[in-house]
Amino acid sequence: MEVLIRADGRVESLPERTEPWELEELQKLVGGQIAVIEGGGGKVLVVNEEGLWLGLPINRVVSEGTGRPLVGDAVLTDRRWL
């Protein structure tokens, strides 16, 4: 299951994947260049690579889950779809 975790704490389900993400899809969801953060169980977080530099707000949901400060909207997806 893929979800978009907004910086304001809202979590939105994304359509179930049947094929890998296009780079442009992920860039649109996170608002810029992407960075991939490895998670457990074959999951990854996709975030805006320049989020800190751009001054995006802290995403408390993903920051608590990873134990490090992350900013902006994030996509949680299976690694197989990258």
C-alpha positions in Angstrom: 0.0 0.0 0.0 1.3 3.4 -0.9 0.5 6.5 1.1 1.2 10.2 0.9 2.1 11.6 4.3 1.6 15.3 4.3 3.7 17.7 6.4 0.6 18.8 8.2 0.0 15.2 9.4 -2.7 14.2 7.0 -2.3 10.7 5.5 -3.8 10.0 2.0 -4.0 6.6 0.4 -2.6 6.5 -3.1 -3.8 4.2 -5.9 -2.5 0.7 -5.7 0.6 0.3 -7.9 0.8 -2.2 -10.7 3.9 -0.8 -12.3 7.0 1.2 -11.1 6.7 4.9 -10.3 7.7 7.5 -13.0 10.2 10.0 -11.6 7.9 12.8 -12.5 5.0 11.3 -10.5 7.2 11.2 -7.3 8.6 14.7 -7.9 5.1 16.1 -8.2 4.0 14.4 -5.0 6.9 15.7 -2.9 7.3 19.0 -4.7 10.7 18.7 -6.2 13.8 16.5 -6.5 13.5 13.2 -4.7 15.6 11.5 -2.0 14.9 7.9 -1.1 15.2 6.8 2.6 15.4 3.1 3.2 12.9 1.6 5.7 12.2 -1.8 7.0 10.3 -4.6 5.4 11.0 -3.5 1.8 9.4 -0.1 2.3 11.0 3.3 1.4 10.2 6.9 2.1 10.5 9.3 -0.8 11.0 13.0 0.3 12.0 16.3 -1.3 15.8 16.2 -1.5 16.1 20.0 -1.1 13.4 20.3 1.6 15.6 21.7 4.3 17.2 24.2 2.0 13.7 25.3 0.8 12.5 25.7 4.3 9.7 23.1 4.1 7.9 22.4 7.3 8.9 19.5 9.5 6.9 16.3 8.9 6.4 15.1 12.4 4.8 11.8 11.4 7.7 10.6 9.3 10.3 12.2 11.6 9.0 10.2 14.5 9.0 7.0 12.4 12.6 7.4 11.3 14.1 9.1 14.3 15.5 12.0 12.3 14.0 15.3 11.2 12.4 15.1 7.8 10.5 17.9 6.1 7.7 18.3 3.5 5.4 15.7 2.1 6.6 12.1 1.9 5.5 9.0 -0.1 5.7 5.6 1.7 5.9 2.9 -1.0 7.3 -0.5 -1.6 10.9 -0.6 -2.8 9.9 -2.8 -5.8 8.0 0.1 -7.3 11.1 2.3 -7.7 
